[in-house]
Amino acid sequence: MYFDGDMDGTQSFHAVAGAIGGPTAPALARHEFYSSETESFAAFAEIDWHLNDAYTLTLGGRYTDEDRKGQKAQRPGAVYSDPSQADTSLCFVAGPLSPCTLGDDGMTPGAPITGEIGESNFSYNASLSWAVNENSNLYLTYATGFKSGGFDLRGAGNPAKFIFGNEESTNIEFGGKHTLANGSVRFNWAIFHTEVDDLQAAANDPVIISQIVAQGDATSEGVELDFLWAVNENFRLSFVATYLNAEYDDFLGSCYLGQVETGTGCFNVTVAAGNRTGVQDLAGRQMVFAPDWAYVLGAEYSVPVGGNREVRLSAKWIHVGSHFTSIEMDPLGFQSSTDRLDVTLALYDQRWSLALVGRNLTNELVHTFTNASTLSGTAVAATNIEETRAIALRATFNW
């Protein structure tokens, strides 16, 4: 496989006078210019070796070679100005929107910082499966993974942190696939343990409204279950569940705004107008977006109503355990456990369908991402929220 791709981007952030950085901060626009070039070659293969009628050994490997170039420039301009009107004479005036990149030598305001990456990797997997009988199969898998490094194109422009390294993982999994009760029950399960070195984690800096990329180590282990029971030709039950224990082993993350102001749990703290920074040790903490428990319990009942028509009533109960939606572990981004109910009543024909759909009928408030913001001058949070209770009528027609 061969890939050759280029990416160019421009983003501007405009703030009226005093809106960010304190009452004396002038009206400014921060213009960002970034680009990257990637050339990648990969070769992969997999073989199955049937040791006998019951055991099969699978071996696979992938070789990857990548070359990348990237650059990032940041220059301010007049508020609501076009990016082409960026003005390096405004570099480093009061306020957090005025810092400029200083080039690779750290001396030329507005000059881009650049970087090059050349790396190769060989990742592999090995799996042994055992056909216990015609209805049960057990397997044991060991696999390594690789995600190439890159450039912090949306960061503030620190040459020392512009390039971040590759991410590597190892995974061990033991599981089984079973068919029971004369084929009416399907039951799959897996126990897994995954270690990630140099985990790539991106977050928005709540002070300078910019993206940063940090790296750390993490371990994730747990159990997955998948159960489907065809009670009869009209009625089906399903259950999918995951128990997950995912923690950071080594991770220095940014502090959230309120934590920076108090210094609690923060070190290397700097608190000044337009410059609130700090670092916290997140080792041993639950990973972001990683609830301990999550499961979906489903049921579907269908009944013919004449001709080729059929009525189906289906319902899903969705449980997601508590977790953080902010990589900085901001308490404002803590999502408590939720239980949602989705119900659909539908009439199906060969060419059309009509359905009454209810989503999140329990009206749970679900945050998908949370980030602190300094736009109001206080520790608040900007958050994305999923759709709350919704009832809709859906019609489809096929021709």
Secondary structure, 3 states (H helix, E strand, C coil): CEEEEEEEEEEEEEECCCCCCCCCCCCEEEEEEEEEEEEEEEEEEEEEEECCCCEEEEEEEEEEEEEEEEEEEEEEECCCCCHHHCCHHHCCCCCCCCCCCECCCCCCCCECEEEEEEEEEEEEEEEEEEEEECCEEEEEEEEEEEECCEECCCCCCCHHHCEECCEEEEEEEEEEEEEEHHHCEEEEEEEEEEEEEEEEEEEEECCCCEEEEEEEEEEEEEEEEEEEEECCCCEEEEEEEEEEEEEEEECEEECCHHHHHHCCCCEEEEEECCEEEEEEECCCCECCCCCCEEEEEEEEEEEECCCCCEEEEEEEEEEECCEECCCCCCHHHEECCEEEEEEEEEEECCCEEEEEEEECCCCCCCEEEEEEECCCCCCEEEEEECCCCEEEEEEEECC
